[in-house]
Amino acid sequence: MADAQFQALKAWAAHQSPTTITLVSVATLYCIYIVYLVVYRLYLSPLAKFPGPKLAALTFWVETYYELFNGEGGQFPWAYRKWHEKYGPIIRITPDEIHIQDSAYHEYFFHPSRPVDKPAAISDRFGNPLSAFASTKHHDHKMRRSALNPFFSKRKLAAFSPKIQFTMDKLLEKLQKDYAGTGRVVNLNKMWGCVSSDTIVGYAYERQYNFVDQPEFHSPLNQAMMDLLEPVHWVVQFPIINKIMQRLPDWMLVAMQPQMDSVIKFNKELTDQISSILSQPKDESKADNTIFRELLDSGLPPQELTLTRLHHESISIIGAGVESTMRTLVVACFHILDQPAIQDRLRTELDEAITDPTNMPSWDELAKLPYLSACIEEALRLSYGTSQRMPRIYHGGPLPYPQANPTHMIPPSTNVSMDIYPVSHDETIFPNSHDFVPERWLDNPVAPDGRKLSRYMVSFGKGTRSCTGMQLGYAELYIALANFFRKIGGRVKLYDTTKRDVELARDRFAPKMYKGCPGVRVVIE
């Protein structure tokens, strides 16, 4: 029978063209490959032993569906949180990725002594793969991060903090002159975005823009950052998109995707800033040279000081310095304004500590105020830093996950990820976690496991790749909120705004509200 089938196949092939035979051969090989892939991913892969949905273990299209097509997009975090409810704290969420949802394990996983890489697939999602943030290899990240660290020290930022105060003085003068008593609506997202933009640009660059002075707080830089984040999942799911976009002329790219106009102008402006720094000698008489001028003398090798490399770094610094701080300030203001008891307690503390509001204390002094500090910690907890999972790859050996029974040993070089959001909303650590409760941070609180509660503050990240600009963020938060609520807080009222306007609805790497959200709006009496 087999011989007869073979002869029939041979006779068929003899009457077919070479093209037909080639197509049939390719189709057959492809079918064999698909069968192999199914068998490997479901049964032979080192990750096959981990629980989770079989479809997610089989294909990356599950992630693609939730990131691009489910609801308003960016819904994958909600999908795998439901999977955790069914399968437990450690699950397989894609063919090559393990996800862990366990607050106690977070600190161990992101331990500062553990060298880790990032997956190459996410290195170019913002078009800056040569930055410290996007570096896939640990040694590249360590070199680039080490060069940046001195400029984000608490001592360096304490010297810069008077410039943040100057920005706040301008802002409050503008609010008093142009908005107080007029009924005009202030969009706090735009307003705080301008403050954050002016701060990071003032710290990093020589050319200033004074966005706080712009009508209605319009900042092209902030618009560019929003437009850069919106397509992030498309770029990650289909990397070819980014390659095509980088090769198209600017006019064609804008014609196809109008919002890219702000991103192109943003990139050109950053390139011009870096070019100016590279072409001009350092002024030794200046005690406050900017980050990028100081980087030229940081000891980095020449290939790390090219225009392209520094431009990539500048995108990261601007992005991190604007988006997360703006959101934290918006979240803080909404909840404080929405709860009179919290606002009264905060303003009482500020009135007692700052008897003369025309002579504001330093950042160091403001950081000693317990209730202001508690409000800031609670706002950070509810603003999350990043909403996307943080994948890491450890090559030094298997990682144990002892909380499972039996203990799971995660194979070396596995893509493993954890999130900030589930820690912030762990009800065993933060009861009524979706409520804004500054009191939970007072009097050196501890978590139920005996650890200090501060160890579960993860909005700046943990480990070797935690946020470089944490101290700059704290400086802005203390100075901005102290000025705002000491000087005009009692006259600021929410306008047509609800809690929904600050709640996470879409993951775009950064937390985003529902589409069409107008932001937090206020009027000043």
C-alpha positions as CSV (number, residue, x, y, z in Angstrom):
1,M,0.0,0.0,0.0
2,A,2.8,2.4,0.9
3,D,4.6,1.6,-2.3
4,A,1.5,2.2,-4.3
5,Q,1.0,5.6,-2.6
6,F,4.6,6.5,-3.3
7,Q,4.2,5.6,-7.0
8,A,1.0,7.7,-7.2
9,L,2.8,10.7,-5.6
10,K,5.7,10.2,-8.0
11,A,3.3,10.1,-11.0
12,W,1.6,13.3,-9.8
13,A,4.9,15.1,-9.3
14,A,6.0,14.1,-12.9
15,H,3.1,16.1,-14.3
16,Q,3.6,19.2,-12.2
17,S,5.6,22.3,-12.9
18,P,8.7,23.1,-10.7
19,T,6.8,26.1,-9.3
20,T,3.9,24.0,-8.1
21,I,6.3,21.4,-6.5
22,T,8.2,24.2,-4.7
23,L,5.0,25.8,-3.3
24,V,3.8,22.4,-2.1
25,S,7.2,21.7,-0.5
26,V,7.2,25.1,1.2
27,A,3.7,24.6,2.5
28,T,4.5,21.1,3.8
29,L,7.6,22.4,5.6
30,Y,5.6,25.3,7.1
31,C,3.0,22.9,8.4
32,I,5.7,20.7,9.9
33,Y,7.2,23.8,11.6
34,I,3.9,24.8,13.0
35,V,3.3,21.4,14.5
36,Y,6.8,21.4,16.0
37,L,6.2,24.9,17.4
38,V,3.0,23.8,19.0
39,V,4.6,20.7,20.5
40,Y,7.6,22.5,21.7
41,R,5.9,25.5,23.3
42,L,3.2,23.4,25.1
43,Y,5.3,20.4,26.1
44,L,9.0,20.7,25.5
45,S,9.8,24.3,26.4
46,P,11.6,24.8,29.8
47,L,8.6,27.1,30.6
48,A,6.0,24.4,29.9
49,K,5.9,23.4,33.6
50,F,4.5,26.8,34.6
51,P,0.8,27.3,34.9
52,G,-1.2,29.7,32.7
53,P,-3.6,29.7,29.7
54,K,-2.5,27.3,27.0
55,L,-3.3,29.8,24.3
56,A,-1.0,32.4,25.8
57,A,1.8,29.8,26.1
58,L,1.2,28.9,22.4
59,T,1.1,32.3,20.7
60,F,2.2,35.9,21.1
61,W,-1.1,36.9,19.4
62,V,-2.9,36.8,22.7
63,E,-0.7,39.7,24.0
64,T,-1.2,41.5,20.7
65,Y,-4.9,41.3,20.9
66,Y,-5.1,42.8,24.4
67,E,-2.5,45.5,23.7
68,L,-4.0,46.6,20.4
69,F,-7.6,45.5,19.9
70,N,-9.3,44.9,23.2
71,G,-11.3,47.9,24.3
72,E,-9.2,51.0,24.1
73,G,-6.0,49.0,23.9
74,G,-3.3,48.6,26.5
75,Q,-5.5,46.0,28.4
76,F,-3.0,43.2,28.7
77,P,-2.2,43.9,32.4
78,W,-5.9,43.4,33.3
79,A,-5.9,40.1,31.4
80,Y,-3.0,38.5,33.1
81,R,-4.2,39.8,36.5
82,K,-7.3,37.7,36.0
83,W,-5.1,34.7,35.0
84,H,-3.3,35.1,38.3
85,E,-6.6,34.8,40.2
86,K,-7.1,31.4,38.4
87,Y,-3.6,30.0,38.2
88,G,-1.7,31.5,41.1
89,P,1.1,34.0,41.7
90,I,3.5,32.7,39.0
91,I,2.3,32.1,35.5
92,R,3.3,32.0,31.9
93,I,1.8,34.9,30.0
94,T,3.5,34.5,26.6
95,P,5.5,31.7,25.0
96,D,8.8,33.1,26.4
97,E,7.8,35.1,29.5
98,I,7.0,34.3,33.1
99,H,5.0,36.8,35.2
100,I,5.0,37.0,39.0
101,Q,2.4,38.8,41.1
102,D,3.7,38.8,44.7
103,S,4.5,41.9,46.7
104,A,6.8,40.1,49.0
105,Y,8.9,38.8,46.1
106,H,9.2,42.2,44.4
107,E,12.1,43.3,46.5
108,Y,14.0,40.0,46.0
109,F,13.4,40.0,42.3
110,F,14.6,43.6,41.8
111,H,17.6,43.2,44.2
112,P,20.2,45.9,43.6
113,S,23.1,43.3,43.6
114,R,21.6,41.2,40.8
115,P,22.8,42.1,37.3
116,V,20.0,41.8,34.8
117,D,19.3,42.4,31.1
118,K,16.2,43.7,29.3
119,P,14.6,41.9,26.4
120,A,15.8,43.2,23.0
121,A,12.2,43.4,21.8
122,I,11.5,46.5,23.9
123,S,14.8,48.4,23.3
124,D,13.6,50.6,20.5
125,R,10.0,51.2,21.5
126,F,10.7,55.0,22.0
127,G,13.4,55.3,19.3
128,N,16.3,55.6,21.7
129,P,17.9,52.2,22.1
130,L,21.3,53.7,23.1
131,S,20.0,55.4,26.2
132,A,20.7,54.1,29.7
133,F,17.0,53.3,30.2
134,A,16.7,51.3,27.0
135,S,20.0,49.4,27.3
136,T,19.4,45.7,27.0
137,K,22.8,44.6,28.4
138,H,23.6,45.1,32.1
139,H,27.2,46.3,31.4
140,D,26.0,49.0,29.0
141,H,23.3,50.1,31.4
142,K,25.8,50.2,34.3
143,M,28.3,52.3,32.4
144,R,25.7,54.8,31.2
145,R,23.8,55.0,34.5
146,S,27.1,55.5,36.4
147,A,27.8,58.6,34.3
148,L,24.4,60.0,35.1
149,N,24.2,59.3,38.8
150,P,26.3,62.2,40.0
151,F,23.9,64.7,38.4
152,F,20.9,63.3,40.2
153,S,22.4,63.2,43.7
154,K,20.5,64.9,46.5
155,R,23.3,67.4,47.0
156,K,23.3,68.4,43.4
157,L,19.6,68.8,43.3
158,A,19.5,70.7,46.5
159,A,21.6,73.3,44.8
160,F,19.2,73.3,41.8
161,S,16.0,73.5,43.9
162,P,15.8,77.4,44.0
163,K,15.2,77.2,40.3
164,I,12.2,75.0,40.9
165,Q,11.0,77.6,43.5
166,F,11.5,80.3,40.8
167,T,9.2,78.4,38.4
168,M,6.6,78.0,41.1
169,D,6.7,81.7,41.9
170,K,6.0,82.5,38.2
171,L,3.2,79.9,38.1
172,L,1.4,81.2,41.1
173,E,1.8,84.8,40.0
174,K,0.2,83.8,36.7
175,L,-2.7,82.0,38.4
176,Q,-3.4,84.9,40.6
177,K,-3.2,87.4,37.8
178,D,-5.0,85.5,34.9
179,Y,-7.3,83.0,36.6
180,A,-8.2,84.0,40.2
181,G,-11.8,85.2,40.4
182,T,-12.3,85.1,36.6
183,G,-14.1,81.7,36.3
184,R,-11.5,80.6,33.8
185,V,-10.8,76.8,34.0
186,V,-7.3,75.6,34.7
187,N,-6.3,72.2,33.4
188,L,-3.9,70.8,36.0
189,N,-2.5,68.2,33.7
190,K,-1.3,70.9,31.3
191,M,-0.3,73.2,34.2
192,W,1.8,70.6,36.0
193,G,3.2,69.3,32.7
194,C,4.6,72.8,32.1
195,V,6.2,72.9,35.5
196,S,7.8,69.5,35.0
197,S,8.9,70.4,31.5
198,D,10.5,73.7,32.6
199,T,12.2,71.8,35.5
200,I,13.8,69.0,33.6
201,V,14.8,71.3,30.6
202,G,16.3,73.8,33.0
203,Y,18.3,71.1,34.7
204,A,19.4,69.2,31.5
205,Y,19.8,71.9,28.8
206,E,21.2,75.4,28.3
207,R,18.3,76.6,26.1
208,Q,15.1,77.3,28.1
209,Y,11.5,77.5,26.9
210,N,9.5,78.8,29.8
211,F,6.4,76.7,29.1
212,V,4.7,78.0,32.3
213,D,4.4,81.4,30.6
214,Q,2.5,80.0,27.6
215,P,-1.2,80.8,27.1
216,E,-3.4,78.0,28.6
217,F,-0.2,76.2,29.6
218,H,0.3,74.8,26.1
219,S,3.6,72.9,25.9
220,P,4.7,71.4,22.6
221,L,7.1,69.2,24.6
222,N,4.3,67.7,26.6
223,Q,2.3,67.1,23.5
224,A,5.2,65.3,21.9
225,M,5.6,63.0,24.9
226,M,1.9,62.1,24.7
227,D,2.2,61.4,21.0
228,L,5.3,59.3,21.5
229,L,3.6,57.1,24.1
230,E,0.3,56.5,22.3
231,P,1.6,54.1,19.6
232,V,4.1,52.2,21.9
233,H,2.3,48.9,21.7
234,W,2.1,48.9,17.9
235,V,5.9,49.5,17.8
236,V,6.6,46.7,20.2
237,Q,4.2,44.2,18.6
238,F,5.3,45.0,15.1
239,P,9.0,46.3,15.2
240,I,8.9,46.7,11.4
241,I,6.7,49.8,11.9
242,N,9.5,51.6,13.7
243,K,12.1,50.7,11.0
244,I,9.8,52.0,8.3
245,M,9.0,55.2,10.2
246,Q,12.7,55.9,10.6
247,R,13.3,55.6,6.9
248,L,10.4,57.7,5.7
249,P,10.9,61.4,5.0
250,D,9.4,63.6,7.7
251,W,6.7,65.1,5.4
252,M,5.4,61.7,4.4
253,L,5.4,60.4,8.0
254,V,3.3,63.5,9.1
255,A,1.0,63.0,6.2
256,M,0.4,59.4,7.2
257,Q,0.3,60.1,11.0
258,P,-0.4,63.8,11.8
259,Q,0.5,63.4,15.6
260,M,4.0,62.5,14.6
261,D,4.6,66.2,13.7
262,S,5.1,67.0,17.4
263,V,7.5,64.1,17.9
264,I,9.6,65.1,14.9
265,K,9.9,68.7,16.1
266,F,10.7,67.4,19.6
267,N,13.5,65.2,18.3
268,K,14.9,68.0,16.1
269,E,14.9,70.4,19.0
270,L,16.7,67.9,21.3
271,T,19.2,67.2,18.5
272,D,19.9,71.0,18.1
273,Q,20.4,71.3,21.9
274,I,22.9,68.5,21.9
275,S,24.7,69.8,18.8
276,S,25.1,73.2,20.4
277,I,26.7,71.6,23.5
278,L,29.0,69.5,21.4
279,S,30.2,72.4,19.3
280,Q,30.8,74.9,22.1
281,P,33.6,74.8,24.7
282,K,32.7,74.3,28.3
283,D,32.5,77.4,30.4
284,E,34.7,76.7,33.4
285,S,33.4,79.8,35.2
286,K,29.9,78.3,35.5
287,A,29.2,76.3,38.6
288,D,26.0,74.9,37.3
289,N,26.8,73.4,33.9
290,T,24.0,71.3,32.5
291,I,23.9,67.5,32.5
292,F,24.9,67.0,28.9
293,R,27.8,69.4,29.1
294,E,29.1,67.6,32.2
295,L,28.7,64.3,30.5
296,L,31.4,65.2,28.1
297,D,33.8,65.2,31.0
298,S,32.4,62.1,32.7
299,G,34.9,59.6,31.5
300,L,32.6,57.9,29.1
301,P,34.4,56.4,26.0
302,P,34.2,58.5,22.8
303,Q,31.5,56.2,21.2
304,E,29.2,57.1,24.1
305,L,29.5,60.8,23.4
306,T,28.3,61.0,19.9
307,L,25.4,63.1,18.8
308,T,23.2,60.1,18.3
309,R,24.0,58.5,21.6
310,L,23.4,61.7,23.6
311,H,20.2,62.4,21.7
312,H,18.9,59.0,22.7
313,E,19.8,59.7,26.3
314,S,18.1,63.1,26.1
315,I,14.8,61.4,25.1
316,S,14.9,59.2,28.2
317,I,15.7,62.1,30.6
318,I,13.0,64.3,29.2
319,G,10.4,61.6,29.1
320,A,11.1,60.4,32.7
321,G,11.3,63.9,34.0
322,V,8.0,65.1,32.6
323,E,5.4,62.4,32.5
324,S,5.7,60.7,35.9
325,T,6.1,63.9,37.9
326,M,3.2,65.6,36.2
327,R,0.9,62.6,36.9
328,T,1.9,62.4,40.5
329,L,1.1,66.1,41.0
330,V,-2.2,65.8,39.3
331,V,-3.2,62.7,41.4
332,A,-2.1,64.5,44.6
333,C,-4.1,67.7,43.8
334,F,-7.2,65.8,42.8
335,H,-7.4,63.8,46.0
336,I,-6.4,66.6,48.3
337,L,-9.0,69.0,46.7
338,D,-11.6,66.2,46.7
339,Q,-11.3,65.5,50.4
340,P,-11.7,68.6,52.6
341,A,-10.5,66.9,55.7
342,I,-7.2,66.0,54.1
343,Q,-6.8,69.5,52.6
344,D,-7.5,71.1,56.0
345,R,-5.0,69.0,57.8
346,L,-2.3,69.7,55.1
347,R,-3.0,73.4,55.0
348,T,-2.9,73.6,58.8
349,E,0.6,71.9,58.8
350,L,1.8,74.2,56.0
351,D,0.4,77.4,57.8
352,E,2.2,76.5,61.0
353,A,5.5,75.6,59.3
354,I,5.6,78.5,56.8
355,T,4.6,81.7,58.6
356,D,5.8,83.8,55.7
357,P,4.7,82.4,52.3
358,T,6.9,84.9,50.5
359,N,9.9,83.2,52.0
360,M,9.4,79.5,51.4
361,P,11.6,76.9,53.2
362,S,14.2,74.8,51.3
363,W,13.4,71.4,50.0
364,D,15.2,69.8,53.0
365,E,13.0,71.7,55.4
366,L,9.8,70.8,53.5
367,A,10.8,67.1,53.6
368,K,10.6,67.2,57.4
369,L,6.8,68.0,57.3
370,P,5.1,64.7,58.1
371,Y,1.7,65.2,56.6
372,L,3.0,66.8,53.4
373,S,5.4,63.8,53.1
374,A,2.5,61.4,53.7
375,C,0.4,63.0,50.9
376,I,3.4,62.8,48.5
377,E,3.9,59.1,49.3
378,E,0.3,58.3,48.8
379,A,0.2,60.2,45.5
380,L,3.2,58.3,44.3
381,R,1.6,55.0,45.3
382,L,-1.5,55.8,43.2
383,S,0.4,57.2,40.2
384,Y,2.5,54.0,39.8
385,G,5.4,55.4,37.8
386,T,5.0,53.0,35.0
387,S,1.9,50.9,34.3
388,Q,3.6,48.4,32.0
389,R,5.2,45.2,33.4
390,M,9.0,45.4,33.9
391,P,10.7,42.4,32.3
392,R,14.2,41.3,33.4
393,I,16.6,38.5,32.3
394,Y,19.0,37.0,34.7
395,H,21.8,34.9,33.3
396,G,23.6,34.0,36.6
397,G,21.6,30.8,37.3
398,P,18.1,29.7,38.1
399,L,15.9,32.0,40.2
400,P,13.9,30.3,43.0
401,Y,10.3,31.2,43.6
402,P,9.9,29.7,47.1
403,Q,6.4,30.9,47.7
404,A,5.1,28.2,45.3
405,N,4.5,24.7,46.5
406,P,6.7,23.0,45.5
407,T,9.3,25.7,44.9
408,H,9.5,26.8,41.3
409,M,13.0,27.1,39.8
410,I,12.9,29.6,37.0
411,P,15.5,28.7,34.3
412,P,18.4,31.0,33.8
413,S,18.0,33.6,31.0
414,T,14.3,33.5,31.2
415,N,12.3,36.6,30.5
416,V,10.6,37.3,33.9
417,S,8.4,40.3,34.7
418,M,6.7,42.0,37.6
419,D,4.4,45.1,37.9
420,I,4.1,48.1,40.2
421,Y,0.3,48.3,40.1
422,P,-0.4,45.0,42.0
423,V,2.0,46.1,44.8
424,S,0.3,49.4,45.1
425,H,-3.1,47.7,45.4
426,D,-2.2,44.7,47.6
427,E,-5.1,44.9,50.1
428,T,-3.1,43.0,52.7
429,I,-0.5,45.8,52.7
430,F,-2.6,48.8,51.7
431,P,-6.2,48.3,53.0
432,N,-8.8,50.2,50.9
433,S,-5.9,50.5,48.4
434,H,-7.9,52.6,45.8
435,D,-8.6,55.3,48.4
436,F,-6.2,58.2,49.1
437,V,-5.2,57.8,52.7
438,P,-2.1,59.8,53.7
439,E,-2.4,58.7,57.3
440,R,-1.2,55.2,56.4
441,W,2.3,56.7,56.0
442,L,2.5,58.4,59.3
443,D,4.5,57.3,62.4
444,N,6.9,54.9,60.7
445,P,4.3,52.3,59.7
446,V,5.0,48.7,59.1
447,A,3.4,46.1,56.8
448,P,1.7,43.0,58.2
449,D,4.9,41.0,57.5
450,G,6.9,43.3,59.8
451,R,8.8,45.2,57.1
452,K,8.7,48.9,56.9
453,L,5.8,50.1,54.7
454,S,8.3,52.2,52.8
455,R,9.8,49.0,51.4
456,Y,6.5,48.6,49.4
457,M,6.8,52.0,47.8
458,V,7.8,50.8,44.4
459,S,6.7,53.6,42.1
460,F,10.3,54.6,41.3
461,G,11.2,51.0,40.6
462,K,13.7,48.9,42.5
463,G,17.1,47.3,41.8
464,T,19.9,48.3,39.4
465,R,17.4,49.9,37.0
466,S,15.4,52.0,39.4
467,C,14.5,55.5,38.4
468,T,17.6,57.7,38.0
469,G,15.7,60.9,38.7
470,M,14.0,59.9,41.9
471,Q,15.5,62.8,43.9
472,L,14.6,65.3,41.3
473,G,11.0,64.0,41.4
474,Y,10.9,64.4,45.2
475,A,12.3,67.9,45.0
476,E,9.6,68.9,42.5
477,L,6.8,67.3,44.5
478,Y,7.7,68.9,47.8
479,I,8.3,72.4,46.4
480,A,5.3,72.4,44.0
481,L,2.7,71.0,46.5
482,A,3.9,73.1,49.4
483,N,3.7,76.3,47.4
484,F,0.4,75.5,45.8
485,F,-1.5,74.6,48.9
486,R,0.2,77.1,51.2
487,K,-0.5,80.0,48.9
488,I,-3.7,79.4,47.0
489,G,-5.0,75.9,47.9
490,G,-8.0,77.1,49.9
491,R,-9.3,79.0,46.9
492,V,-9.0,76.2,44.4
493,K,-12.1,74.2,43.6
494,L,-12.5,71.1,41.3
495,Y,-14.4,71.8,38.2
496,D,-16.5,69.0,36.4
497,T,-13.9,66.4,37.5
498,T,-14.4,63.0,39.1
499,K,-12.1,60.2,40.4
500,R,-12.4,58.5,37.0
501,D,-10.3,61.3,35.6
502,V,-7.2,60.1,37.5
503,E,-7.7,56.4,37.5
504,L,-5.6,54.1,35.3
505,A,-7.7,52.8,32.3
506,R,-5.1,52.2,29.6
507,D,-1.5,51.1,29.7
508,R,0.8,53.0,27.4
509,F,3.9,52.2,29.3
510,A,2.9,55.3,31.4
511,P,-0.5,55.2,33.0
512,K,-3.2,56.7,30.9
513,M,-6.8,57.6,31.6
514,Y,-9.7,56.7,29.3
515,K,-9.6,58.1,25.8
516,G,-11.0,61.6,25.7
517,C,-10.3,62.3,29.3
518,P,-10.2,66.1,29.7
519,G,-7.9,65.9,32.7
520,V,-8.3,67.4,36.2
521,R,-9.8,70.9,36.0
522,V,-10.1,73.6,38.6
523,V,-11.3,77.1,39.1
524,I,-9.6,79.6,41.4
525,E,-11.9,81.8,43.6
